C-alpha cells in the first residue's frame, strides 16, 4: 500500500519517465505531480477531457467493461492515462520519453503502482 508521494515516486522510476500526476477527472484538478519538462496542470486539464470523452462513449455503447488504460503515442513521447480502480474519478497520468521507455514494461508498472495506491 502506498500513498500519493510514494506512488508518484514509484512511477518516476520507470525508464524514460519525464513527468507523472494524479488527476481528478471530475474537476480536472491536479492532485499531485512529479517530474519536469511539462506543465502538468495544463496537461491534466486537457487529458481530463480525453478521459471524460472515453468514459461517456463507453457508457453510451453499454460496453459493461472498465478502461484499464489509455495511450497517446507522440513522435517523442508516450502518454499513459490509467483510471484508479479503487477511487472513482481519479486517473494516473504518465509522460515517457519514447526513446528511453519500454512501453510494455511501463504499462505493467503503472498497473502495479495503481493497484497499491491508497488515498
C-alpha positions as CSV (number, residue, x, y, z in Angstrom):
1,X,0.0,0.0,0.0
2,X,1.4,3.4,-1.0
3,X,0.3,7.0,-0.5
4,X,0.4,9.7,-3.1
5,X,4.0,10.7,-2.8
6,X,5.2,7.1,-2.8
7,X,3.1,6.4,-5.9
8,X,4.4,9.3,-7.8
9,X,8.0,8.5,-6.8
10,X,7.5,4.9,-7.9
11,X,6.2,6.0,-11.3
12,X,9.2,8.3,-11.8
13,X,11.5,5.2,-11.5
14,X,10.1,3.9,-14.8
15,X,12.7,4.1,-17.6
16,X,12.1,7.2,-19.6
17,X,9.7,8.8,-17.1
18,X,9.6,12.6,-17.6
19,X,6.5,13.6,-15.5
20,X,3.7,12.0,-13.6
21,X,0.5,13.2,-12.0
22,X,-2.6,12.1,-10.1
23,X,-5.6,13.9,-11.6
24,X,-9.3,14.3,-10.6
25,X,-11.2,13.9,-13.9
26,X,-14.4,15.2,-12.3
27,X,-12.9,18.6,-11.8
28,X,-9.7,18.5,-13.9
29,X,-7.7,19.3,-10.8
30,X,-4.1,18.1,-10.4
31,X,-3.8,16.4,-7.0
32,X,-0.1,15.7,-7.1
33,X,2.8,15.7,-9.6
34,X,6.4,14.9,-10.0
35,X,9.0,15.3,-12.8
36,X,9.8,18.2,-15.1
37,X,9.6,19.3,-18.7
38,X,5.8,19.7,-18.9
39,X,3.2,22.0,-17.5
40,X,1.2,19.2,-15.7
41,X,-1.7,21.5,-14.8
42,X,-2.4,22.2,-18.5
43,X,-1.8,18.6,-19.4
44,X,-4.1,17.3,-16.6
45,X,-6.9,19.6,-17.6
46,X,-6.6,18.7,-21.3
47,X,-6.4,15.0,-20.7
48,X,-9.3,15.1,-18.3
49,X,-11.4,15.9,-21.4
50,X,-9.9,12.7,-23.1
51,X,-10.8,10.6,-20.1
52,X,-14.3,12.1,-19.8
53,X,-15.0,11.5,-23.5
54,X,-14.0,7.9,-23.4
55,X,-16.0,7.2,-20.2
56,X,-19.0,8.8,-21.8
57,X,-18.6,6.8,-25.0
58,X,-18.2,3.5,-23.1
59,X,-21.3,4.3,-21.2
60,X,-23.3,5.2,-24.4
61,X,-22.2,2.0,-26.0
62,X,-23.2,-0.1,-22.9
63,X,-19.8,-1.7,-23.0
64,X,-20.2,-3.0,-19.5
65,X,-16.5,-3.0,-19.1
66,X,-13.7,-0.9,-17.5
67,X,-11.0,1.1,-19.0
68,X,-7.6,-0.3,-17.9
69,X,-5.5,2.5,-19.5
70,X,-5.3,4.8,-22.5
71,X,-2.3,5.5,-24.6
72,X,-1.4,8.5,-26.7
73,X,1.6,8.0,-28.9
74,X,3.5,11.1,-30.0
75,X,6.7,11.3,-32.1
76,X,8.9,11.8,-29.0
77,X,6.7,10.6,-26.1
78,X,4.2,8.2,-24.8
79,X,1.3,9.4,-22.6
80,X,-0.3,6.8,-20.4
81,X,-3.6,7.5,-18.5
82,X,-4.9,4.9,-16.1
83,X,-8.1,5.4,-14.1
84,X,-7.7,4.4,-10.5
85,X,-9.9,1.4,-9.9
86,X,-10.5,1.8,-6.2
87,X,-11.1,5.6,-6.3
88,X,-13.7,6.7,-8.8
89,X,-12.9,9.9,-10.6
90,X,-9.1,9.8,-10.5
91,X,-6.5,8.8,-13.0
92,X,-2.8,8.4,-13.1
93,X,-1.0,10.3,-15.9
94,X,2.5,9.4,-17.0
95,X,4.7,11.0,-19.7
96,X,7.5,8.9,-21.0
97,X,10.4,9.7,-23.3
98,X,9.8,7.4,-26.2
99,X,13.5,6.8,-27.0
100,X,14.2,5.6,-23.4
101,X,11.0,3.8,-22.4
102,X,9.8,0.3,-22.8
103,X,6.1,0.7,-23.3
104,X,5.1,-2.8,-22.2
105,X,7.1,-2.6,-19.0
106,X,5.9,0.9,-18.3
107,X,2.2,-0.1,-18.7
108,X,2.8,-3.0,-16.3
109,X,4.5,-0.8,-13.7
110,X,1.6,1.7,-13.9
111,X,-0.8,-1.2,-13.3
112,X,1.1,-2.4,-10.3
113,X,1.5,1.0,-8.8
114,X,-2.1,1.9,-9.4
115,X,-3.2,-1.3,-7.6
116,X,-1.2,-0.3,-4.5
117,X,-2.4,3.3,-4.3
118,X,-4.2,4.2,-1.0
119,X,-5.8,7.7,-0.6
